[in-house]
Amino acid sequence: MRQDGWRQAADADGQVLAGRYRLTGLLGRGGMGAVWRAHDEQLDREVAVKELRLPEQLDDAARQTWIARLDREARAAAGLRHPGIVTVHDRVTGDDGRPWIVMELVRGRSLDDLLKAEGRLPPVRVAQIGLQVLDALRAAHRAGITHRDIKPANVLLENDRAVLTDFGIAAVEGDATLTGTGVVLGTPAYMSPEQVRGQEATAAADLWSLGATLYTAVEGRPPFEGASTGAVFIAIATEDPAPPAHAGSLEPILRTLLHRDPSQRPTADHLHAQLAWLVQGRQPAQPPVPPTVRHPPFPRPPKRPALSRKKKIVGLVLIAATAVLAVALTATLAVPAYQERQENQRYEANMSTIAGMGTIPGSSTDLSREDEGEVEVTSVLCEDASSDRCDVNGQVNTVINWFRAQSVVRSVILNDPRDECDDYAGCRLSVLTQSSVEITYVSISVERGTTSQSDKVLVLEFTVD
């Protein structure tokens, strides 16, 4: 018997739930449960039954939270009636107290399985799938439900029918959140930029995830990939996806869906018209550009006179190991293509270096792209530098020790007296590396704040070249 909280197929096969649902075979496993094929002996029909996974180390409180999540899925999906959404028939309890959801059995495979077996799909076929999933999403959104986990594995294909399933992490309007601190809900490659930043997932986030799913279907790979979850998060938060090579007329639709700014994505109604035109063999009209919504930037101090380097700071919440900032693209049409590629490669290498450095000291960290692919890092060490709670000397030690712990760093030297670090002029550090990467312009200084809570903040700044 396995000890990871999962029931072996041989043990569950033949089990009868609630006196009527006999399990006949395992269909698949996911992050929160396993799905079984079962026979409803009362109505003489086949159904799908989802079993909740409960890790053995859970205490009673955590166990109840997991059970509440499955109940939440049942409530969310049971309230929806749409041909593009898997129908929920029942919710029953097993002998061990765990809940099971009884659902419609979709006789087909997931889009993820199809892509693994056959590779990328033609744009018109992808548009057909997208149109049906969009119809399902519009029904969910009208009911106040945001799915939050649109991905190829959650799109089931039955002949020409596409069905959306797995509302296990859906946000129900009016429901208290069940998300624990630090828990990432969603699949990294298909999470919208706002989800990556820890912001609320709205209907626009579902549309972004739909765009990522359609991109994957037409290209055979996700729009953002990386060696780790953190690398994927950085790419989603800071980069545009590579232009799809096989999307054809679907390309402008994907481009607008995958816009990092939710306000610049198409509405569900306009997207429906675009996809319908493409399915009918007509060239979709260019989507109108929604009015730009300007969001206030993350509060940061103005640039001190002693520094002349231009900065563009947009605040991001610290996520997954480091937090990042939207990229300011500097290449222009006049720049030769080879030079632009070199600068982009340099920028990507610098971003990878920063991602590998772990959690940067400070309560928040912002990154901006400089000329020739350099990345400038700004991190707020103390929100109120004038407060006794801001131990400037301790912060300096933390920064020095953090740099010395990096594998790419050979030595760290504090060039100025420590008491100059708590002045507007600041103090400088020399960081010598043992690789081709250079860490320059390292300073710790007090800068003027922009909030009512403080007029001084202690800031760490450095550039990765």
C-alpha positions in Angstrom: 0.0 0.0 0.0 1.5 3.4 -1.0 2.0 5.9 1.9 1.4 9.1 0.0 -2.3 9.5 0.7 -3.4 8.0 -2.7 -5.6 4.9 -2.9 -4.1 2.2 -5.1 -6.3 1.4 -8.1 -6.5 -2.3 -7.1 -7.8 -1.3 -3.6 -10.5 1.1 -4.9 -11.6 -0.8 -8.0 -15.0 -2.3 -7.2 -15.7 -0.1 -4.2 -19.3 1.2 -4.0 -19.9 4.7 -2.9 -23.2 5.8 -1.2 -24.7 2.4 -2.0 -24.9 3.1 -5.8 -21.6 4.3 -7.5 -19.3 1.3 -8.2 -15.8 2.3 -9.2 -14.6 0.5 -12.3 -11.3 2.1 -13.3 -8.9 5.0 -12.7 -9.1 7.8 -15.3 -6.4 10.1 -14.1 -4.8 12.0 -11.2 -4.4 15.7 -10.6 -3.0 18.0 -7.9 -6.0 17.7 -5.6 -7.6 14.3 -6.5 -8.1 11.3 -8.7 -10.9 10.8 -11.2 -12.5 7.4 -11.5 -14.9 5.8 -14.0 -17.9 4.4 -12.1 -21.3 2.8 -12.8 -24.4 4.3 -11.2 -26.3 1.1 -10.3 -29.5 2.9 -9.6 -29.8 4.7 -12.9 -27.7 2.2 -14.9 -25.3 4.7 -16.4 -21.6 5.5 -16.4 -20.3 8.5 -14.5 -17.0 10.0 -13.5 -16.3 10.3 -9.8 -13.6 12.6 -8.3 -11.8 11.5 -5.2 -10.2 14.1 -2.9 -6.5 13.5 -2.2 -5.7 14.0 1.5 -2.0 13.8 2.4 -1.5 11.8 5.6 0.3 14.5 7.5 -2.7 16.8 7.6 -4.0 17.8 11.0 -7.8 18.1 11.5 -8.0 21.8 10.6 -6.0 21.3 7.4 -8.1 18.3 6.5 -11.3 20.3 6.9 -9.8 23.0 4.6 -9.1 20.5 1.9 -12.6 19.0 2.2 -14.0 22.5 2.0 -12.1 23.1 -1.3 -13.7 20.1 -2.9 -17.1 21.1 -1.6 -16.5 24.5 -3.1 -15.8 22.9 -6.5 -19.0 20.9 -6.2 -21.0 24.1 -5.4 -19.4 26.1 -8.2 -19.9 23.5 -10.9 -23.3 22.3 -9.7 -24.7 25.8 -10.1 -23.7 25.9 -13.8 -25.8 24.5 -16.6 -24.0 24.7 -19.9 -23.0 22.1 -22.6 -19.4 23.3 -22.4 -19.2 22.6 -18.6 -19.0 19.2 -17.1 -22.3 18.5 -15.3 -22.2 17.7 -11.6 -24.7 15.0 -10.5 -24.0 14.4 -6.9 -21.7 14.9 -3.9 -21.3 11.9 -1.6 -19.1 10.9 1.4 -16.9 7.9 1.5 -16.5 5.5 4.5 -13.4 7.6 5.7 -15.3 10.9 5.7 -13.8 12.2 2.5 -16.1 13.8 -0.1 -16.5 12.6 -3.7 -18.0 14.5 -6.6 -20.1 12.5 -9.1 -20.0 14.0 -12.5 -20.9 13.5 -16.1 -18.5 11.1 -17.9 -17.0 12.8 -20.9 -16.0 10.0 -23.4 -12.9 11.6 -24.8 -9.5 12.8 -23.9 -8.1 16.1 -22.7 -6.6 18.7 -25.0 -3.3 18.1 -23.2 -3.4 14.4 -24.0 -4.3 15.1 -27.7 -1.4 17.5 -28.0 1.0 15.0 -26.5 -0.2 12.3 -28.9 -0.6 14.3 -32.1 1.3 17.6 -31.7 0.0 21.1 -32.5 -3.4 21.6 -34.1 -4.5 23.7 -37.1 -5.6 27.3 -36.2 -9.2 26.8 -37.2 -9.5 23.7 -35.0 -8.0 25.6 -32.2 -10.4 28.5 -32.7 -13.3 26.0 -32.6 -12.1 24.7 -29.3 -11.5 28.2 -28.0 -15.0 29.3 -29.0 -16.6 26.5 -27.0 -14.4 27.1 -24.0 -15.2 30.8 -24.2 -18.9 30.1 -24.2 -18.5 28.0 -21.0 -16.4 30.7 -19.4 -19.0 33.4 -20.2 -21.6 31.3 -18.5 -19.4 30.9 -15.4 -18.5 34.6 -15.3 -22.2 35.5 -15.5 -22.8 33.3 -12.5 -20.0 35.1 -10.6 -17.5 32.3 -10.9 -13.8 32.8 -12.0 -12.2 29.4 -13.0 -8.6 30.4 -12.3 -7.1 27.3 -13.8 -7.8 27.2 -17.5 -5.2 24.9 -19.2 -5.1 22.1 -21.8 -5.5 19.4 -19.1 -8.8 20.9 -18.0 -10.3 21.0 -21.5 -12.0 17.7 -22.4 -12.7 16.8 -26.0 -15.6 14.5 -27.0 -15.9 14.3 -30.7 -16.5 17.9 -31.8 -17.5 19.0 -28.3 -15.0 20.8 -25.9 -15.9 20.7 -22.2 -14.4 22.7 -19.4 -13.8 20.8 -16.1 -12.1 21.0 -12.7 -13.4 24.0 -10.8 -11.4 22.9 -7.8 -9.8 26.4 -7.3 -12.6 28.5 -8.7 -13.3 31.8 -7.0 -17.0 32.1 -6.2 -18.3 35.6 -5.8 -19.2 36.1 -2.1 -17.3 33.0 -0.9 -14.5 33.4 1.6 -11.2 32.4 0.3 -9.7 29.1 1.2 -6.2 29.8 0.0 -3.5 29.3 2.7 -0.6 31.8 3.0 2.0 31.1 0.4 -0.1 28.5 -1.5 0.1 28.9 -5.3 -3.3 28.1 -6.8 -3.1 27.4 -10.5 -0.7 26.0 -13.0 2.3 28.3 -13.4 2.6 28.2 -17.2 -1.1 29.3 -17.5 -1.4 31.8 -14.7 -2.0 35.4 -15.8 0.5 38.1 -14.9 -1.9 39.5 -12.2 -2.1 36.0 -10.6 1.7 35.7 -10.7 1.9 39.1 -8.9 -0.5 37.9 -6.2 -3.4 40.1 -7.3 -7.0 39.1 -7.5 -7.9 36.9 -10.5 -10.8 38.3 -12.5 -12.6 37.2 -15.7 -9.7 38.9 -17.6 -7.3 36.5 -15.9 -9.4 33.6 -17.3 -9.2 35.1 -20.7 -5.4 35.3 -20.5 -5.2 31.7 -19.4 -7.5 30.8 -22.4 -5.1 32.6 -24.6 -2.1 30.7 -23.2 -4.1 27.4 -23.7 -4.9 28.3 -27.4 -1.3 29.3 -27.9 -0.1 26.0 -26.7 -2.6 24.2 -28.9 -1.5 25.9 -32.1 2.2 26.0 -31.3 2.6 22.7 -29.5 4.3 24.5 -26.5 3.2 27.0 -23.8 3.9 30.7 -24.4 6.2 30.8 -21.4 8.6 28.2 -20.2 11.4 28.0 -17.8 13.6 25.6 -15.8 11.7 26.4 -12.6 8.4 27.8 -11.4 10.3 31.1 -10.5 11.7 31.4 -14.0 8.2 30.9 -15.5 6.8 33.5 -13.1 9.6 36.0 -14.2 8.9 35.4 -17.8 5.1 35.9 -17.5 5.5 39.0 -15.4 8.1 40.7 -17.5 8.1 39.4 -21.1 6.0 39.1 -24.1 5.5 35.6 -25.6 7.4 34.8 -28.7 5.3 35.5 -31.8 3.5 32.2 -32.7 4.8 30.7 -35.9 1.8 28.6 -36.8 -1.2 30.6 -35.6 -2.1 32.3 -38.9 -5.2 34.4 -38.5 -5.3 33.4 -34.9 -2.2 35.4 -34.2 -3.8 38.8 -33.5 -6.3 37.2 -31.2 -3.5 35.5 -29.2 -1.5 38.7 -29.0 -4.3 40.7 -27.4 -5.3 37.9 -25.1 -1.8 37.6 -23.7 -1.4 41.3 -23.0 0.1 41.8 -19.6 -2.3 44.7 -18.8 -5.8 43.2 -18.2 -7.4 46.4 -19.4 -5.9 45.9 -22.9 -7.3 42.4 -23.4 -10.5 42.0 -25.5 -13.9 41.6 -23.8 -15.4 38.2 -23.8 -18.1 39.4 -26.3 -15.6 40.8 -28.7 -13.4 37.7 -28.4 -16.4 35.6 -29.2 -17.1 37.5 -32.4 -13.4 37.3 -33.4 -13.3 33.5 -32.9 -16.6 33.0 -34.6 -15.4 34.9 -37.7 -12.3 32.8 -37.8 -14.2 29.5 -37.5 -16.5 30.6 -40.3 -13.4 31.1 -42.5 -13.5 34.9 -42.4 -10.5 37.1 -41.5 -11.2 38.5 -38.0 -11.5 42.2 -37.7 -8.7 43.9 -35.7 -9.9 44.2 -32.1 -10.4 47.8 -30.9 -7.8 49.1 -28.5 -9.5 49.6 -25.1 -8.9 53.0 -23.4 -5.6 52.8 -21.5 -6.1 52.5 -17.7 -3.2 54.0 -15.8 -2.5 52.3 -12.6 -0.6 54.2 -9.9 3.0 53.0 -9.7 4.5 51.3 -6.6 5.4 54.1 -4.2 9.1 54.8 -4.5 11.4 57.7 -3.6 12.4 60.2 -6.3 15.9 59.9 -7.7 18.6 61.6 -5.6 20.7 64.2 -7.5 23.9 62.2 -7.0 22.7 59.5 -9.3 22.0 60.2 -13.0 20.9 56.7 -14.2 17.4 56.8 -15.6 14.9 54.5 -13.7 11.5 53.2 -14.5 10.1 51.6 -11.4 6.8 49.7 -11.3 6.2 47.8 -8.0 5.8 44.1 -7.9 5.0 42.0 -4.8 7.8 39.6 -3.9 6.9 36.2 -5.5 8.4 32.8 -5.7 12.1 33.8 -4.7 12.3 37.3 -6.3 9.9 39.9 -7.5 10.3 41.5 -10.9 9.2 44.5 -12.9 7.8 45.0 -16.4 10.4 45.2 -19.1 11.0 48.6 -20.9 12.0 47.4 -24.4 14.7 49.6 -25.9 15.3 48.1 -29.3 14.0 50.2 -32.2 13.6 49.4 -35.9 16.8 51.2 -36.6 18.8 48.7 -34.5 20.2 45.9 -36.6 18.6 42.6 -35.9 21.7 40.9 -34.7 22.4 43.6 -32.2 18.9 43.4 -30.9 19.2 39.6 -30.4 22.5 40.1 -28.6 20.9 42.6 -26.2 18.0 40.4 -25.6 20.2 37.4 -24.9 22.2 39.5 -22.5 19.1 40.7 -20.8 17.8 37.1 -20.4 21.1 36.0 -19.0 21.1 38.8 -16.5 17.5 38.0 -15.5 18.5 34.3 -15.0 21.4 35.4 -12.8 19.0 37.5 -10.6 16.5 34.6 -10.4 19.3 32.4 -9.2 20.3 34.8 -6.5 17.2 33.9 -4.4 15.3 36.3 -2.2 16.8 39.8 -2.5 17.0 41.7 0.8 14.2 44.1 1.4 10.4 44.1 1.7 9.9 44.7 -2.1 12.1 44.5 -5.1 11.7 46.2 -8.5 13.6 45.5 -11.7 14.0 47.6 -14.8 15.7 47.0 -18.1 18.5 49.4 -19.0 20.3 49.9 -22.2 22.0 47.0 -23.9 20.2 44.4 -21.7 21.4 45.6 -18.3 19.0 45.0 -15.4 18.7 47.5 -12.6 17.5 46.3 -9.2 15.9 48.5 -6.6 14.9 47.1 -3.2 13.4 48.9 -0.2 15.2 47.8 2.9 13.3 50.0 5.3 10.0 51.7 4.7 10.7 54.3 7.4 14.4 55.0 7.6 14.0 57.5 10.4 12.3 55.0 12.7 14.2 53.2 15.4 12.9 50.0 13.9 15.2 50.5 10.9 18.6 49.2 11.9 20.7 50.6 9.1 23.9 48.9 10.3 22.1 45.6 10.5 20.6 46.1 7.0 24.1 46.9 5.6 25.4 43.6 7.2 22.5 41.7 5.7 23.2 43.1 2.2 26.9 42.3 2.4 26.4 38.8 3.7 23.7 38.2 1.0 26.1 39.2 -1.8 28.9 37.1 -0.3 26.6 34.0 -0.2 26.1 34.2 -4.0 28.0 31.6 -6.0 28.9 34.2 -8.7 30.4 36.7 -6.1 34.1 36.6 -5.3 34.4 39.4 -2.8 32.4 42.4 -1.4 34.0 45.6 -0.1 32.2 48.5 1.6 33.8 51.6 0.1 32.4 54.2 2.4 32.0 54.4 6.2 28.8 52.7 7.4 27.4 56.0 8.8 27.2 57.3 5.2 24.7 54.6 4.3 22.0 56.4 6.3 22.5 59.6 4.3 21.0 60.8 1.0 24.4 60.5 -0.6 24.6 56.9 0.5 27.4 54.5 0.6 28.9 52.4 -2.2 29.9 48.7 -2.3 32.3 47.0 -4.7 31.1 43.5 -5.7 33.6 41.5 -7.6 32.3 38.4 -9.5 34.0 35.3 -10.7 32.0 35.0 -13.9 31.2 37.1 -17.0 28.3 38.7 -15.1 29.1 42.0 -13.5 27.3 43.6 -10.5 27.9 47.3 -10.6 26.6 50.6 -9.1 25.9 48.9 -5.8 24.7 51.5 -3.2 22.6 51.8 0.0 21.1 55.1 0.7 18.2 57.0 2.2 15.8 58.5 -0.3 12.8 60.7 0.1 9.5 58.8 0.4 6.3 59.4 -1.4 3.8 58.1 1.3 2.3 59.8 4.3 3.7 57.2 6.6 7.3 58.1 5.9 9.4 60.7 4.2 12.6 58.6 4.2 13.2 55.1 2.9 16.4 53.0 2.9 17.0 51.6 -0.5 19.5 49.1 -2.0 20.3 49.6 -5.7 22.6 47.6 -8.0 22.9 46.8 -11.7 23.6 43.4 -13.2 25.5 43.9 -16.5 
